[in-house]
Amino acid sequence: EVRLVESGGGSVQTGGSLRLSCTASGFQFNDYVIGWFRQAPGKEREGVSCFRNTDGSTYYSDSVKGRFTIASDGAKNTVYLQMNNLKPEDTALYYCAGVEGIVTGDLPLADREYDYWGQGTQVAVSS
């Protein structure tokens, strides 16, 4: 029933911007955590950002801090990842993950704490 769909990926040059969207259906938006992850060929999955609706908490990995911003639009059941000043190292498949309910503890969540995962959207940053 729950489905997360990412969009907004594309190809940009170094320094460009993209806004990714994670749109949820069949998902409880009263309390939730949505995380953004990325995976590049030959590398492990990396959590880059997450947002907890319950208290408005956010998390950013060191590699994207100051460049990426996560935000939500409850009316659209969508969480966005605004990516600015993109670098070639940001090239990866980006996908979102979600978990419903009140999730306690510090952010970020461990990967295993998420119940739902999207299929991803490709981001390519050329030099």
Secondary structure, 3 states (H helix, E strand, C coil): CCEEEEECCEEEECCCCEEEEEEEECCCCCCEEEEEEEECCCCCCEEEEEEECCCCEEEECCCCCCCEEEEEEHHHCEEEEEECCCCHHHCEEEEEEEEECCCCCCCCCCHHHCCEECCCEEEEEEC
